[in-house]
Amino acid sequence: MTDPAPALAGPKPDFRTKPTLSGTRVLLRPVTADDLPALLPMFDDPEASRLTGNHADGDRLSEARLRRWYATRGDQDDRLDLAVVDRATGVVVGEVVLNLWDPGNESCGFRICLVPGTYGQGLGTEATRLIVGYGFEQLGLHRVSLEVYAFNPRARRAYEKVGFVAEGVLRDALLWEGERVDATVMSILAPEWSRHRGLPAVESLSGS
């Protein structure tokens, strides 16, 4: 008896195309090196470092190196980096990323970071909904996942609003200033997205 042939992955997503996605509060567009001045506060803020588990101890990369990094985002064919623009002001307030493309399993990781002073306005929730929707509806992803630390309940609530579901806990995943902190693994799947389009609360109300 021969072993069954392995399942073939679908066509590779078109990460080369860097879209512009428009929402009510935010606009997502390709990030460029010219956005660096607006994004620099993310790298300087101790709270942003804590929430993302970045052990830089306040020392960020040089501006020259960061500029080179952002200058090459448009050339990447295995990830998508977009700037988050506050539509009310036209100012870049952060970035969202689909990365860690896993072709065999048609999945990606997700991360978002906003500059200090922009939290709690719903900008991150809408930005997450826009890029995750693009991942499922245009890139053909099956799964998008992330990790969120236990001391960041605000971010977890935002992810849950979009439909991310907690899968499990990575115990003591982060050592931060002498404290060991758990991380929750969360994901959203294509069939779930097709049902609620990033609005699980509305789905729940309609089904009740």
C-alpha positions in Angstrom: 0.0 0.0 0.0 1.3 3.4 -0.9 1.1 6.4 1.3 -1.5 8.9 0.3 -0.2 12.0 -1.5 0.2 15.0 0.7 -2.4 17.7 0.4 -1.3 20.5 -1.8 -1.3 24.0 -0.6 -3.3 26.6 -2.5 -1.7 29.3 -4.7 0.7 31.6 -2.9 -1.0 34.8 -1.7 -0.2 38.0 -3.6 1.9 39.7 -0.9 3.5 41.8 -3.6 0.4 43.9 -4.0 0.3 46.4 -1.2 -3.3 47.6 -0.9 -5.0 50.7 0.5 -7.9 49.7 2.7 -10.4 52.3 3.9 -12.6 52.2 7.0 -14.7 54.7 8.9 -11.9 55.8 11.3 -8.7 54.6 9.7 -7.1 54.2 6.3 -4.5 51.5 5.8 -1.9 52.1 3.1 1.6 50.8 2.2 4.1 51.9 4.8 7.2 53.8 3.6 10.4 55.2 4.9 8.7 58.7 4.9 6.4 57.4 7.7 9.3 56.9 10.1 9.0 60.2 11.9 5.4 59.5 12.8 6.2 56.0 13.9 9.3 56.7 16.0 7.4 57.2 19.2 6.5 53.5 19.1 10.1 52.7 19.5 10.8 55.2 22.3 7.8 54.5 24.5 8.5 52.2 27.5 4.8 51.1 27.7 4.8 50.1 24.1 7.9 48.0 24.7 6.3 46.3 27.7 3.1 45.5 25.9 5.0 44.0 23.0 7.5 42.2 25.2 10.4 44.1 23.5 13.5 43.8 25.8 15.2 46.8 24.2 15.4 48.5 27.6 14.6 51.8 26.0 17.3 51.5 23.3 15.7 51.4 19.9 17.4 50.7 16.6 19.1 53.6 14.9 16.9 55.8 12.7 19.1 54.9 9.7 18.4 51.2 10.2 14.7 51.8 10.8 14.5 53.9 7.6 16.2 51.1 5.6 13.7 48.6 7.1 10.6 50.6 6.1 12.1 51.5 2.7 12.0 47.7 1.9 8.5 46.9 3.0 7.1 47.4 -0.4 9.4 44.8 -1.9 8.4 41.9 0.4 6.6 38.9 -1.2 5.9 37.0 2.0 4.4 39.6 4.3 2.2 42.7 4.3 3.1 45.9 6.2 0.6 48.7 6.2 0.6 52.1 7.9 -2.5 53.1 10.0 -3.7 56.6 9.2 -6.2 58.4 11.4 -8.8 59.6 8.9 -9.8 62.5 11.2 -6.3 64.0 11.1 -4.5 62.4 8.2 -1.7 61.4 10.6 0.0 58.0 10.7 -0.7 56.5 14.1 0.8 53.0 13.8 1.3 49.9 11.7 -0.4 46.6 11.1 1.4 43.5 9.8 0.6 40.1 8.4 3.8 38.1 8.7 5.3 34.6 9.4 3.6 33.2 6.2 3.3 29.4 6.5 2.6 28.2 3.0 2.0 24.5 4.0 -0.8 25.6 6.4 -2.0 28.7 4.6 -1.6 30.8 7.7 0.0 34.0 8.9 0.8 35.8 12.1 -0.6 39.2 12.9 0.7 42.1 14.9 -0.3 45.8 15.4 1.4 48.7 17.2 0.1 52.2 17.7 1.9 55.3 18.7 1.4 56.5 22.3 -1.7 58.6 22.9 -3.9 56.9 20.3 -5.1 53.9 22.4 -8.7 53.5 23.3 -10.2 55.2 20.3 -11.2 52.2 18.3 -8.5 52.8 15.7 -6.7 49.6 16.4 -9.8 47.5 16.3 -10.9 48.8 13.0 -7.3 48.5 11.6 -7.2 44.9 12.7 -10.6 44.2 11.1 -9.5 45.7 7.8 -6.2 43.8 7.4 -7.5 40.5 8.7 -10.5 40.8 6.3 -8.0 41.4 3.5 -6.0 38.4 4.5 -9.0 36.1 4.3 -10.9 37.6 1.4 -8.1 38.6 -0.9 -5.0 36.6 0.1 -6.9 33.4 0.7 -5.6 32.7 4.2 -7.1 30.0 6.4 -5.8 31.0 9.8 -4.4 34.3 11.3 -2.9 34.0 14.8 -1.3 36.2 17.4 0.0 36.2 21.0 -1.1 38.7 23.6 0.4 39.0 27.1 -1.7 38.7 30.2 -1.0 42.3 31.3 -2.6 43.6 28.0 -6.3 43.0 28.5 -7.2 46.0 26.4 -5.6 44.5 23.3 -7.2 41.1 24.0 -10.6 42.7 24.1 -9.9 44.5 20.8 -8.9 41.2 19.2 -12.0 39.5 20.5 -14.2 42.2 19.0 -12.8 41.2 15.6 -13.4 37.5 16.2 -10.1 36.2 17.5 -10.6 33.2 19.8 -8.3 32.2 22.7 -6.7 28.8 22.0 -4.3 28.3 24.9 -1.8 29.8 27.2 2.0 29.9 26.9 3.0 29.9 30.5 5.7 32.2 31.7 6.4 33.2 28.1 7.8 36.5 29.0 10.2 37.6 31.8 9.6 41.3 32.3 11.3 43.2 35.1 11.5 40.1 37.3 7.9 39.0 36.7 7.1 36.0 34.5 4.0 36.7 32.3 1.8 34.3 30.4 0.9 34.8 26.8 -2.5 33.8 25.3 -2.5 32.4 21.8 -5.4 33.6 19.8 -6.5 32.9 16.2 -9.3 33.4 13.7 -10.2 31.0 10.9 -11.5 31.6 7.5 -14.9 29.9 8.1 -15.4 32.0 11.2 -14.6 35.2 9.2 -17.0 34.2 6.4 -19.8 34.0 9.0 -19.3 37.3 10.9 -16.9 39.4 8.8 -15.1 40.6 11.9 -18.2 41.4 13.8 -18.9 38.4 16.1 -21.0 40.5 18.5 -23.5 41.2 15.6 -23.5 37.5 14.7 -24.3 36.6 18.3 -27.2 39.0 18.5 -28.7 37.8 15.2 -28.5 34.2 16.4 -30.1 34.8 19.7 
